[in-house]
Amino acid sequence: MSIPIVNLFSCQSLSCQQIRLALFTTLGLAIFFSLILLFGERSQFQKEFNNDINKLLNIIQQPVAQAVYTANPISLQEIIRGLFDYQPIYLVKLFDNNGVSLIKQEKPSYLTSRNGLADWIFQTRYQYYKTDLYINNQVIGTLNITIDTHLLVTPFFEQVRMHLFLELGHNLLLVILLSLGIYYKIIYPLHKVAYFLNHIDFSHPQNTRLPLLSQHISDELGQIVSSTNQLLQAVEKRSVETQTMLQEMEQAKQAAESANLAKSQFIANMSHELRTPLNAIIGYSEMLKEEAEDLDLVDIVPDLTKIHSAGRHLLGLINDVLDISKIEAGKMEIYNETFDISHMIQEVATTIQPLIDRNHNCLEISSAEKLGSIYADLTKVRQSLLNLLSNACKFTENGLIKLEVSKNKTDDTHWIIFKISDNGIGMTPQQQQKIFQAFTQADASTTRKYGGTGLGLVITQRFIEMMGGMVTVESQFGYGSTFTVQIPAELINEGTATSTKPIETPIPPKGTVLVIDDDPVARDLLQVHIKKLGYEVSLAANGDQGLRLARQLHPTAIILDVMMPSMDGWMVLSALKTDPELAPIPVTMLTMIDEKNMGYSLGAAEYLVKPVNRDQIAKVLEKYSTNEKPPLVMIVEDDRVSRDMMATILTKAGWRVTQAENGQQGLELICQHQPDLVLLDLMMPEMDGFEFATQLFHNPTYNSIPVVVLTAKDITLEDRLNLDKEGVKAIFQKGAFNREELLTEISKLLKKFEL
């Protein structure tokens, strides 16, 4: 029987708590009624005790009165000792009829102890009884008896013990029987249901049901069991549906991943397929334009310029679409590097200047005193600024466009802030809410008038956010707009804002030609002619500067104007020929006056009379150039048009060229004729550029050959790291560079490897 009781009182369920409350209430009532019984017994005991005391007093009244009357003390003492034989009496007093105390005697060996139970039961410590003493109907004295109720507790409990224990036992038995009935009728079935529910595997609820207890079919417990079984059936049904849904979701996930992979592959293929022919169009149009200018075919130069501009514009549109696709697909990556801010701003200003001039605008650049270098994605920062500046150029005519650069520090973070403002058409608040949405411009009228895809600002915002920055805009309709770009950057190696890196000039192996002429137009014209012949050109505006450059550069040849202020050409020629280190350098005199004899007598190698053309300069330079062969450049490219275009550019720059259609053919040609540099495409059949670079790098005979990648493929960060690991020296995106940049990079690499 103890086990159910223990289970009942250890159970923490709500039903057990309610049942325990009922049981405790029942037990409390039992105790309450037992207390009522106790006080009832006390009243009965008190009544019987009083009767006994009164009987006792009636019995001893005559003997005491006779003893007092006859003045017999011995008899009184015997009577009083007889009274003390009755245990509750502890004090006896005897007075005469005048109130004079005759006897006062206390029970011998009486201890006055405290008994709180007696006080609680009898409500008082002492009870007093009094009787008068009569002789011949005349009062002769008074007898007083004092009872200590503490001495009544024992006889009282002896009287009520059986009654009380029987009552309490009856109540406890009632509580126990009630507890057992509740447990077996309610709690035990509920425990069985709860135990079963706790051990149900809801992930596999098939064929799992609660047992229906026969005695609870129609009561609330039966309803609980029935409802639970219905719930299990619903869970089983939902589990089957969920399993089916998960399978469908898994199939949809696989389909989405396949579609995403196909999309990424499509973007890569489209990037290659579109940029490759565009690269050829842009390159050939640029070469044809130069040829037309050299041949004075002025009528077709504007058309070739339009072709070149249209190709660049189309390439920009394609790049924008591909960029936004990569951003939305999460494929756009950040390639951080350390670069000088001032130098980057100078490049951006040079690039944007034609757009500034198109609408007769003016560009104003201002920056803080010290900007230094930052660690960020140079390409994306530059593209973002160009997008914002080109927008300002597009929507502003005969106005002022400002580029302000500053730095700030908040919460231990350095920020570079670019602010591009214009006084163009501006925007309304409604238009400002739409400008960062893809394929959206301010409104339809803006699109019709100004054109564009509406992707530039979106791409700019996404690029800046990918680098941890933000783009904000402030604008007022009719008064212009201001875009603010904030980029977090670690400021390092700070320098002045006015300091810019000099633009590297190609240094072809043919050598360097020093031009000394005070006429800037003549210098610029000679520089154009000589560069096209494959030489590096250094310019000096006077004789002193020319001598310093000659001692510094030791050029292959010097072209010297005769008529110059301060120090004319004859003085410079004399100084050159009297210097042992400079005397071997061939000097070509260039003047309006035909004084060949004087020139030859002073040591001039050649004497040309202005104006001169490129052929004359070419013959002179060829006459005094070294006999060493120009470097050999191998082009590994599967597209024939692009391959021929690159070969033409390199040949005109003065280099020898060999060609291969794929990586395998390129490796075979290297074994026959080792090139000085390899210009490599990545996307090729049979053997692509990655495999070619890997095999070349792991071959100790050829791993020192510099490799420049020229590709239409979108280069990921992983691709870039792999190419860097394989020793690739530079990467160019087809169509995204100009010829001068490519030739400059090739020349720098050839010089670096001492070719």
C-alpha positions in Angstrom: 0.0 0.0 0.0 2.9 2.3 0.6 4.0 2.4 -3.1 0.8 4.1 -4.4 1.0 6.6 -1.5 4.7 7.4 -2.3 3.8 7.7 -6.0 1.0 10.0 -5.1 3.0 12.4 -3.0 6.1 12.4 -5.3 4.1 13.0 -8.5 4.4 16.6 -9.8 1.6 16.6 -12.3 -1.3 19.0 -12.0 -3.8 16.2 -11.3 -1.6 14.9 -8.4 -1.4 18.4 -7.0 -5.2 18.7 -7.0 -5.7 15.3 -5.4 -3.0 16.0 -2.8 -4.9 19.2 -1.9 -8.1 17.2 -1.5 -6.4 14.7 0.7 -4.8 17.3 2.9 -8.1 19.1 3.3 -9.7 15.8 4.3 -6.9 15.1 6.8 -7.2 18.6 8.2 -10.9 18.2 8.7 -10.3 15.0 10.5 -7.8 16.7 12.8 -10.3 19.6 13.4 -13.1 17.3 14.4 -10.7 15.3 16.6 -9.9 18.6 18.4 -13.6 19.3 18.9 -13.9 15.8 20.4 -11.0 16.6 22.7 -12.7 19.7 24.1 -15.9 17.8 24.4 -14.2 15.2 26.5 -12.6 18.0 28.5 -15.9 19.5 29.4 -17.3 16.1 30.4 -14.2 15.4 32.5 -14.4 18.8 34.2 -18.1 18.2 35.0 -17.4 14.7 36.5 -14.4 16.1 38.4 -16.5 18.9 39.9 -19.1 16.4 41.0 -16.4 14.2 42.6 -14.9 17.2 44.5 -18.3 18.4 45.8 -19.1 14.8 47.0 -15.8 14.8 48.7 -16.5 18.1 50.5 -20.0 16.9 51.5 -18.4 13.8 53.0 -15.7 15.6 55.1 -17.8 18.6 56.0 -19.2 17.1 59.3 -16.0 15.5 60.5 -14.1 18.8 59.9 -16.8 20.9 61.6 -16.9 18.5 64.6 -13.1 18.6 64.9 -13.1 22.4 64.8 -15.9 22.7 67.2 -14.3 20.3 69.7 -10.8 21.9 69.0 -9.3 18.5 68.2 -6.2 19.2 66.1 -5.2 15.5 65.8 -8.5 14.7 64.1 -8.1 17.7 61.8 -4.6 16.6 60.8 -5.8 13.1 59.9 -8.7 14.5 57.9 -6.3 16.8 55.9 -3.8 14.0 55.3 -6.7 12.0 53.9 -7.6 14.9 51.5 -4.0 14.9 50.2 -4.4 11.3 49.2 -6.5 12.6 46.4 -3.7 13.6 44.0 -5.1 16.8 42.3 -5.4 18.6 45.7 -2.3 20.4 46.6 -3.4 23.1 49.1 -6.0 23.1 52.0 -7.0 26.2 54.1 -9.3 26.3 57.2 -10.8 29.5 58.6 -13.1 30.2 61.6 -16.3 32.1 61.3 -14.4 35.3 61.8 -12.0 34.6 58.9 -9.1 33.8 61.1 -6.8 31.1 59.5 -6.8 28.0 61.5 -4.9 25.7 59.2 -3.0 26.2 55.9 -1.3 23.1 54.7 0.3 22.3 51.3 0.8 18.8 49.9 4.2 17.5 51.0 6.9 17.2 48.2 4.8 19.2 45.7 6.8 20.6 42.7 5.3 23.6 40.8 6.2 22.6 37.2 5.0 24.3 34.1 2.6 22.3 31.8 1.4 24.2 28.8 -0.9 21.3 27.7 -2.9 21.6 31.0 -3.2 25.4 30.5 -4.5 24.8 26.9 -7.0 22.1 27.9 -8.3 23.5 31.2 -7.8 27.2 30.3 -6.4 27.9 33.9 -3.7 26.7 36.2 -5.7 26.5 39.5 -9.3 25.7 40.4 -10.7 26.7 43.8 -13.4 24.9 45.8 -15.0 26.3 49.1 -17.5 24.9 51.6 -18.9 26.2 54.9 -18.8 24.3 58.2 -22.0 24.0 60.2 -22.7 22.9 63.8 -26.4 23.0 64.8 -27.1 25.0 61.7 -24.6 27.6 62.7 -21.5 28.4 60.6 -18.4 27.9 62.6 -15.8 28.1 59.8 -14.8 27.7 56.1 -12.8 25.0 54.3 -11.0 26.0 51.0 -9.4 23.4 48.6 -7.1 24.4 45.7 -6.8 22.0 42.7 -3.7 22.2 40.3 -5.0 21.3 36.8 -1.5 20.2 35.8 -2.2 17.2 38.0 -5.3 16.5 36.1 -3.7 15.9 32.6 -2.7 12.3 33.3 -6.1 11.2 34.5 -7.8 13.2 31.8 -5.8 11.5 29.0 -6.3 8.2 30.6 -10.0 8.8 30.2 -10.1 10.3 26.6 -7.1 8.3 25.1 -9.2 5.5 23.8 -11.9 7.8 22.4 -9.3 10.1 20.7 -7.2 7.3 19.2 -10.3 5.6 17.9 -11.5 8.8 16.3 -8.1 9.7 14.7 -7.6 6.1 13.5 -11.0 6.2 11.9 -10.2 9.5 10.1 -6.8 8.3 9.0 -8.2 5.1 7.7 -10.8 7.2 5.7 -8.0 9.3 4.2 -5.9 6.3 3.2 -8.9 4.6 1.6 -9.8 7.8 -0.2 -6.2 8.2 -1.4 -6.1 4.7 -2.7 -9.4 5.0 -4.5 -8.3 8.3 -6.2 -5.0 6.8 -7.1 -6.3 3.6 -8.7 -9.3 5.3 -10.3 -7.6 8.5 -11.6 -3.9 8.9 -11.0 -2.7 5.4 -12.0 -4.5 5.5 -15.4 -3.2 9.0 -16.0 0.3 7.8 -15.2 -0.1 5.0 -17.7 -1.2 7.4 -20.3 1.6 9.9 -19.5 4.2 7.1 -19.5 3.0 6.0 -22.9 3.0 9.5 -24.3 6.5 10.1 -23.0 7.8 7.0 -24.9 6.2 7.7 -28.2 8.6 8.3 -31.1 6.9 11.0 -33.0 9.4 10.7 -35.8 8.0 7.2 -36.5 4.4 7.2 -35.1 3.2 4.5 -37.5 0.8 2.0 -35.9 1.3 3.6 -32.4 -1.9 3.9 -30.4 -2.8 4.3 -26.7 -4.5 1.3 -25.1 -8.2 2.1 -24.2 -8.9 1.0 -20.6 -12.3 -0.8 -20.4 -13.3 0.9 -17.2 -12.7 4.4 -18.7 -14.4 4.1 -22.1 -17.1 6.7 -21.4 -15.4 9.0 -18.9 -13.0 11.9 -19.3 -9.9 9.6 -19.3 -11.4 7.6 -22.1 -12.0 10.8 -24.0 -8.3 11.8 -23.5 -7.2 8.4 -24.8 -9.4 8.7 -27.8 -8.3 12.2 -28.6 -4.7 11.2 -28.2 -5.1 8.4 -30.6 -6.7 10.8 -33.1 -3.7 13.1 -32.6 -1.3 10.2 -33.3 -3.2 9.4 -36.4 -3.0 13.1 -37.5 0.7 13.1 -36.7 1.3 10.0 -38.7 -0.5 11.5 -41.6 1.4 14.8 -41.3 4.7 12.8 -40.9 4.0 11.1 -44.2 3.2 14.4 -45.8 6.3 16.0 -44.3 8.5 13.2 -45.5 7.1 13.6 -49.0 7.6 17.4 -48.8 11.2 16.9 -47.6 11.9 14.6 -50.6 10.4 17.2 -52.9 12.4 20.0 -51.3 15.6 17.9 -51.6 14.8 17.4 -55.3 14.0 21.1 -55.7 17.3 21.9 -53.9 19.2 19.7 -56.3 17.5 21.2 -59.2 18.2 24.7 -57.9 21.9 23.8 -57.4 22.0 22.4 -60.9 20.4 25.5 -62.2 22.7 27.7 -60.3 25.7 25.7 -61.6 24.3 26.0 -65.1 23.8 29.8 -64.6 27.4 30.2 -63.3 28.7 28.2 -66.3 26.5 30.2 -68.6 27.9 33.5 -67.2 31.4 32.2 -67.6 30.8 31.1 -71.2 29.0 34.3 -72.1 31.8 36.3 -70.6 34.3 34.5 -72.8 32.2 34.4 -75.9 31.1 38.0 -75.8 34.4 39.6 -74.6 36.6 37.7 -77.0 35.1 39.2 -80.3 34.7 42.6 -78.6 38.3 42.6 -77.7 39.2 42.1 -81.4 36.7 44.8 -82.5 38.2 47.3 -80.0 41.8 46.3 -80.8 41.5 46.4 -84.6 39.5 49.6 -84.6 42.2 51.3 -82.5 44.9 50.0 -84.8 43.0 51.0 -88.0 42.4 54.5 -86.5 46.2 54.9 -86.0 46.9 53.7 -89.5 44.4 56.0 -90.9 45.9 58.9 -89.0 49.4 58.0 -90.2 48.1 57.7 -93.8 46.2 61.0 -93.5 42.9 59.2 -94.2 41.0 61.8 -92.2 37.6 60.9 -93.7 37.5 57.5 -92.1 39.0 58.4 -88.7 35.7 59.6 -87.2 34.0 56.3 -88.3 36.8 54.3 -86.8 36.5 56.4 -83.6 32.8 55.6 -83.5 33.4 51.9 -83.9 36.0 51.9 -81.1 33.7 54.0 -78.8 30.7 51.7 -79.6 32.8 48.6 -78.8 33.9 50.1 -75.5 30.3 51.1 -74.7 29.0 47.6 -75.6 31.7 46.0 -73.5 30.7 48.2 -70.5 27.1 47.1 -70.9 28.1 43.5 -71.0 30.3 43.9 -68.0 27.5 45.5 -66.1 25.0 42.7 -66.8 27.6 40.0 -66.0 28.6 41.9 -62.8 25.0 42.2 -61.5 24.4 38.5 -62.3 27.5 37.5 -60.4 26.5 39.7 -57.4 23.0 38.2 -57.3 24.3 34.7 -57.6 26.8 35.4 -54.7 29.8 34.7 -57.0 31.3 38.2 -56.9 34.5 38.1 -54.8 36.7 40.8 -53.2 40.4 40.9 -54.1 42.1 43.3 -51.6 45.4 44.9 -52.2 47.4 47.9 -50.9 47.3 50.9 -53.2 48.0 54.6 -53.1 44.8 56.7 -52.9 46.2 59.7 -54.6 47.6 57.7 -57.5 44.2 55.9 -57.9 42.4 59.3 -57.9 44.8 60.5 -60.6 44.0 57.5 -62.8 40.3 58.0 -62.3 40.5 61.6 -63.3 42.5 60.8 -66.4 40.0 58.1 -67.4 36.9 60.3 -66.9 38.3 63.4 -68.5 36.9 62.6 -72.0 33.4 62.3 -70.5 33.9 65.6 -68.6 34.8 67.3 -71.8 31.9 65.8 -73.8 29.2 67.9 -72.0 31.6 70.9 -71.5 31.9 70.3 -67.8 34.7 71.1 -65.4 36.2 68.6 -62.9 37.4 69.9 -59.6 39.4 67.5 -57.3 40.2 68.3 -53.6 41.6 66.0 -50.9 43.0 66.0 -47.5 46.7 66.7 -47.0 47.5 63.1 -46.1 45.6 60.2 -47.6 48.3 57.5 -47.9 47.5 53.9 -48.9 44.5 51.7 -48.1 43.9 48.0 -48.2 40.9 47.4 -50.4 39.8 46.1 -53.9 41.4 48.6 -56.2 39.4 47.5 -59.3 36.0 47.8 -57.5 36.8 51.1 -55.8 38.0 52.6 -59.2 34.9 51.2 -61.0 32.6 52.6 -58.3 34.1 56.1 -58.6 34.0 56.0 -62.4 30.3 54.9 -62.3 29.4 57.9 -60.1 31.5 60.4 -62.0 30.1 59.2 -65.4 26.6 59.6 -64.0 27.5 63.1 -62.9 28.9 63.8 -66.4 25.8 62.4 -68.1 23.3 64.5 -66.2 25.3 67.7 -66.1 25.9 70.2 -69.0 28.2 73.2 -68.8 28.5 72.6 -65.1 30.9 71.8 -62.3 31.6 68.3 -61.0 33.5 67.9 -57.7 35.4 64.9 -56.3 36.3 65.4 -52.6 38.4 62.9 -50.8 38.8 62.9 -47.0 39.4 60.5 -44.1 37.7 60.0 -40.8 38.0 57.8 -37.8 35.0 56.5 -35.7 35.0 53.7 -33.2 38.6 52.7 -33.9 37.7 52.3 -37.6 39.4 54.4 -40.3 37.2 55.6 -43.2 38.0 56.9 -46.6 35.2 59.2 -47.8 34.7 60.0 -51.5 32.1 62.7 -52.2 31.0 63.2 -55.8 28.8 66.2 -56.4 27.4 68.0 -59.5 25.0 70.9 -60.3 23.1 68.9 -62.9 19.4 68.0 -63.1 19.1 66.6 -59.6 16.4 64.2 -58.4 13.1 64.3 -56.6 12.7 62.3 -53.3 10.6 59.7 -55.2 13.3 59.3 -57.8 16.0 58.9 -55.1 14.1 55.9 -53.8 14.5 54.0 -57.1 18.0 54.7 -58.2 19.6 51.7 -56.4 17.2 49.3 -58.0 18.5 47.1 -60.8 17.6 48.1 -64.4 15.8 51.2 -63.0 16.5 54.9 -63.6 14.9 57.9 -62.1 12.0 57.7 -64.5 11.1 56.8 -68.0 11.8 60.3 -69.4 15.3 60.1 -68.0 15.9 56.8 -69.7 14.7 58.1 -73.0 16.8 61.2 -72.9 20.0 60.0 -71.3 19.9 56.2 -72.0 21.7 53.6 -69.9 20.8 50.3 -68.3 20.3 51.6 -64.7 22.9 49.1 -63.4 25.8 51.5 -62.6 24.5 52.7 -59.2 23.3 49.3 -58.2 26.7 47.7 -58.9 28.5 50.6 -57.1 26.3 50.1 -54.0 26.8 46.4 -54.0 30.6 46.7 -54.5 30.9 49.2 -51.6 28.8 47.1 -49.3 30.8 44.0 -50.1 33.9 46.0 -48.9 32.1 47.0 -45.7 31.2 50.5 -46.7 28.1 52.4 -47.7 26.7 54.7 -50.4 24.3 57.6 -49.7 22.8 60.3 -51.9 21.5 63.8 -51.3 19.8 65.6 -54.1 17.5 68.5 -54.9 15.6 68.5 -58.1 17.1 71.1 -60.5 20.1 71.8 -58.3 22.3 68.7 -58.6 23.1 65.6 -56.6 25.8 64.5 -54.1 26.8 60.8 -53.7 28.9 59.9 -50.7 31.0 56.7 -50.6 32.5 55.5 -47.3 35.0 52.7 -47.3 36.7 51.2 -44.2 40.4 51.0 -44.7 43.6 50.6 -42.6 45.6 53.8 -43.2 49.2 52.9 -43.8 52.3 54.6 -45.2 50.7 58.0 -45.2 52.0 60.6 -47.7 50.9 63.9 -49.1 47.9 64.1 -51.4 49.9 66.0 -54.0 52.3 63.1 -54.5 51.3 60.7 -57.3 53.1 57.7 -58.7 54.6 58.4 -62.1 52.9 56.5 -64.9 55.3 53.8 -66.1 56.5 54.1 -69.7 57.3 51.0 -71.7 61.0 50.3 -72.0 61.3 48.1 -75.0 64.6 46.3 -75.6 65.4 48.5 -78.6 66.6 51.2 -76.2 65.9 54.7 -75.1 66.0 57.9 -77.2 66.5 61.3 -75.6 64.9 64.2 -77.3 66.2 67.7 -76.4 64.1 70.4 -77.8 62.6 73.6 -76.4 59.5 73.5 -78.6 56.8 71.4 -76.8 54.9 70.7 -80.0 58.0 69.3 -81.6 58.8 67.2 -78.6 55.4 65.7 -78.5 55.5 64.9 -82.2 58.9 63.3 -82.0 57.7 61.3 -79.0 54.7 59.9 -80.9 56.9 58.9 -83.9 59.7 57.3 -81.9 57.4 55.4 -79.5 55.7 53.8 -82.6 59.1 52.6 -83.7 59.5 50.6 -80.4 61.7 52.9 -78.3 61.3 54.5 -75.0 61.4 58.3 -75.2 62.7 60.8 -72.6 62.1 64.5 -73.1 64.2 67.5 -72.1 63.1 71.1 -72.6 66.6 72.7 -72.5 70.3 71.8 -72.7 71.0 71.6 -69.0 68.1 69.2 -68.5 69.2 67.2 -71.5 72.7 66.8 -70.2 71.4 65.6 -66.8 69.1 63.0 -68.4 71.9 61.8 -70.7 74.2 61.2 -67.7 71.4 59.5 -65.8 69.9 57.3 -68.7 72.8 56.7 -71.1 70.3 56.6 -73.9 70.7 54.6 -77.1 70.5 57.8 -79.2 70.0 61.5 -78.7 68.0 63.8 -81.0 69.1 67.4 -80.4 67.6 70.6 -81.6 70.0 73.4 -82.5 68.1 76.5 -81.8 67.5 76.7 -78.0 67.8 79.6 -75.5 70.5 79.7 -72.9 72.4 76.7 -74.1 72.0 75.9 -77.8 72.5 72.6 -79.5 76.1 73.2 -80.5 77.0 73.8 -76.8 75.2 70.7 -75.7 76.8 68.6 -78.5 80.3 69.8 -77.4 79.5 69.0 -73.8 78.4 65.5 -74.8 81.4 64.7 -76.9 83.9 66.0 -74.3 82.4 63.6 -71.7 84.1 60.2 -72.0 81.0 58.4 -70.8 78.6 60.2 -73.1 80.8 60.6 -76.2 79.9 57.2 -77.7 76.2 58.0 -77.8 75.1 58.9 -81.4 73.6 62.4 -81.7 71.3 63.4 -84.4 71.0 67.2 -84.9 67.6 68.6 -85.7 67.3 72.2 -86.9 65.6 74.5 -89.3 69.1 75.7 -90.6 71.1 73.5 -92.9 74.6 73.5 -91.2 75.6 69.8 -91.7 79.3 70.5 -91.9 79.4 72.3 -88.5 77.4 69.5 -87.0 79.6 66.7 -88.3 82.7 68.6 -87.3 81.5 68.8 -83.7 80.8 65.0 -83.6 77.1 64.7 -84.7 76.3 61.3 -86.1 73.3 62.6 -88.3 71.9 65.9 -89.3 68.2 66.3 -90.1 66.5 69.5 -91.3 63.0 70.2 -90.0 60.3 69.1 -90.7 61.1 65.4 -90.4 58.8 62.4 -90.8 58.7 59.0 -89.2 60.6 57.3 -92.0 63.6 59.6 -91.6 63.7 59.0 -87.9 63.3 55.2 -88.4 66.2 55.0 -90.8 68.5 57.0 -88.4 67.5 55.0 -85.3 67.8 51.7 -87.2 71.3 52.7 -88.4 72.5 53.1 -84.8 70.5 50.5 -83.0 72.2 47.3 -81.7 72.2 44.1 -83.7 70.6 42.1 -80.9 67.4 40.4 -81.8 64.2 41.9 -80.1 62.6 39.7 -77.5 60.4 36.8 -78.6 56.8 36.8 -77.3 54.6 33.7 -77.5 50.8 34.2 -77.9 48.8 31.1 -76.7 45.3 31.8 -77.8 42.6 29.6 -79.5 40.7 32.5 -81.1 42.4 33.3 -84.4 41.1 36.9 -84.7 42.3 37.8 -81.2 45.6 36.0 -81.8 46.3 37.9 -85.1 45.3 41.2 -83.5 47.8 40.7 -80.6 50.5 39.6 -83.0 50.0 42.8 -85.0 50.2 45.0 -81.9 53.3 43.3 -80.6 55.0 43.3 -84.0 54.4 47.0 -84.4 55.9 47.5 -80.9 59.2 46.0 -82.2 58.9 42.4 -80.8 59.1 39.1 -82.5 56.0 36.9 -82.1 55.2 33.2 -82.3 51.7 31.8 -82.0 50.0 28.7 -80.5 46.4 27.6 -80.8 46.2 25.9 -77.4 48.3 25.0 -74.3 49.6 21.7 -75.7 50.9 23.3 -78.9 52.4 26.1 -76.8 54.4 23.6 -74.8 55.7 22.0 -78.0 56.7 25.3 -79.4 58.6 26.3 -76.3 60.8 23.2 -76.6 61.7 24.4 -80.1 62.1 28.1 -79.6 62.1 29.3 -76.0 60.3 32.7 -75.8 61.2 35.6 -73.5 57.6 36.0 -72.4 54.3 34.2 -72.8 50.9 35.9 -73.4 48.3 33.3 -72.3 44.6 32.8 -72.7 42.8 30.6 -70.1 39.8 29.2 -71.9 41.1 26.9 -74.7 40.4 23.4 -75.9 42.7 20.3 -75.5 44.8 22.1 -72.8 43.6 25.3 -71.1 45.7 28.1 -69.6 45.6 26.7 -66.1 47.2 23.4 -67.1 49.7 25.2 -69.3 50.8 27.4 -66.5 51.1 24.5 -64.1 53.3 22.4 -66.4 55.4 25.4 -67.3 56.0 26.3 -63.7 57.0 22.8 -62.7 59.5 22.5 -65.5 62.8 23.8 -64.1 64.0 24.6 -67.7 61.2 27.0 -68.5 59.7 28.1 -65.1 61.6 31.4 -65.3 59.7 32.6 -68.4 57.3 35.4 -67.3 53.6 34.7 -68.1 51.0 37.3 -68.7 47.3 36.1 -68.7 45.0 37.8 -71.2 41.5 36.3 -70.9 37.8 36.9 -71.3 37.0 34.6 -68.4 35.8 36.2 -65.1 38.7 35.7 -62.8 37.6 34.5 -59.3 39.7 34.9 -56.2 40.5 31.1 -56.3 41.6 31.5 -60.0 43.8 34.4 -59.0 45.4 32.6 -56.2 46.1 29.5 -58.3 47.6 31.7 -61.1 49.8 33.5 -58.6 50.9 30.2 -57.2 51.9 29.0 -60.7 54.1 32.1 -61.3 51.8 34.2 -63.4 53.1 37.8 -63.4 50.1 39.8 -64.6 46.4 39.3 -65.5 44.5 41.4 -68.1 40.7 41.2 -68.8 40.0 41.2 -72.5 38.5 44.5 -73.5 39.0 46.0 -70.1 42.5 47.3 -70.8 44.1 49.5 -73.5 47.0 48.7 -75.7 49.4 51.0 -73.8 48.7 49.3 -70.5 49.5 45.9 -72.0 52.7 47.0 -73.8 53.8 48.8 -70.6 53.4 45.7 -68.5 55.2 43.5 -71.1 58.0 46.0 -71.3 58.4 46.1 -67.5 58.5 42.3 -67.3 61.0 42.0 -70.1 63.3 44.6 -68.4 62.8 43.0 -65.0 64.0 39.6 -66.3 66.9 41.4 -68.1 65.9 40.6 -71.6 
